[in-house]
Amino acid sequence: MSNFYTYLPGDIAPDFAAFHRRLHDIRHYQLDRLCSATSVPLLQGYESELNEAFADVEARLKALRLASDDYDRVEEVHAVLVEVEKASEELSKARQESRAALLGARRGISARNEAALRAELSLDRMDKKASRLTDRSGDDRLQTASEDVSDALRRTVALMSQELEKSTFSAQMLDESSSALRTISLEYSSFSSLIKSSTRLIKSMERQDLHDRLMVMGSMLFFLFCVVYILKVRVWDRGATLFGFLFRAFGLRGRSREEVAVSLKLAKEAAQESARAMSAAASASSTMLSQSIATAAAAAVTAASSSIASVSSQIFATPAADEPTEDSSTRQNAAEQQAGDQEGPEVPASSRSPLNIKHAVANRAQKGKFHRPTEKTEL
């Protein structure tokens, strides 16, 4: 018992030490004092003190048993429960010793009372014998017989009272044992309900843990599926373009400085050619615009002159009016046809690139369509 608290937590070891000191006081002091009791009132006082001491020890043991729930580590809880079991065994042994000591004390008191009664009875008998020797009369004999009967009855009453006290003590012990058994049954029932609730809680926690794991695994699989789908759409489906870009990038890095300079020179020449083509196209478009404006002006002058001629012919009604005159609409159509021949065929919008414009300008320059024709106006 000296090393019982070496395996316990530091805050509960003093409580176990106090419990063992109290139990040691009961077993080595109060039980010895109970055995040495000489009278019934003194025995009853010692017995009440012993019952109070046992109640205190049981309360301490119950508090120590409940204190095991305050620890989280399995080793500490196991050590506390083991020491509680040892303490409960020692308490049960102390109770057995107290019962034996109480019975012994009661028997000793009864034996001492019987010895005292016997001594008194022996003295009475000696006196009675002396009186019998002195007085032989019949009345004395009758009185002596009656006294003997009364003494025997008194002894019988004393023995019956002693047996009654023993039976009452046995009844008290049985009541205490039954109450202890009831408390133990209640504690075991509470422990069984606690174990059942703990089992249900553990099973529910295990189910929740399994559900959480399945949710996490499903989320991870969904995440991986999304990543694979994004890689497929962004990389695998566009693999040719990406690889071509990488090959071009690495190929540009692998060229020499001369090749890069030649490439830059060719790019500059192409830019200059495109600029010249754009300027030629702009000049051609400006020339064509001026030609169209001149043609429109000529058509307007022709229409005006024809209208003036028709009006003058109607007014003066000269014989020359019978001659066929050229219709203004015919002249206008001829002017539009001439302007269309000068402007050339219409170029579609899809082929108006700098290179196509350059080729068209070159062809028209060779054919001499850009020479401004002589304007013929009729007044």
Secondary structure, DSSP 8 states (H G I E B T S, - for coil): -TTGGGSS-TTTHHHHHHHHHHHHHIIIIIHHHHHT--SHHHHHHHHHHHHHHHHHHHHHHHHHHHHGGG--SHHHHHHHHHHHHHHHHHHHHHHHHHHHHHHHHHHHHHHHHHHHHHHHHHHHHHHHHHHHHH---HHHHHHHHHHHHHHHHHHHHHHHHHHHHHHHHHHHHHHHHHHHHHHHHHHHHHHHHHHHHHHHHHHHHHHHHHHHHHHHHHHHHHHHHHHHHHHIIIIITTHHHHHHHHHHHHHHHHS-HHHHHHHHHHHHHHHHHHHHHHHHHHHHHHHHHHHHHHHHHHHHHHHHHHHHHHHHHHHH--GGGGS----HHHHHHHHHHHHHHHH-S---GGG-SHHHHHHHHHHHHHHTTTS--------
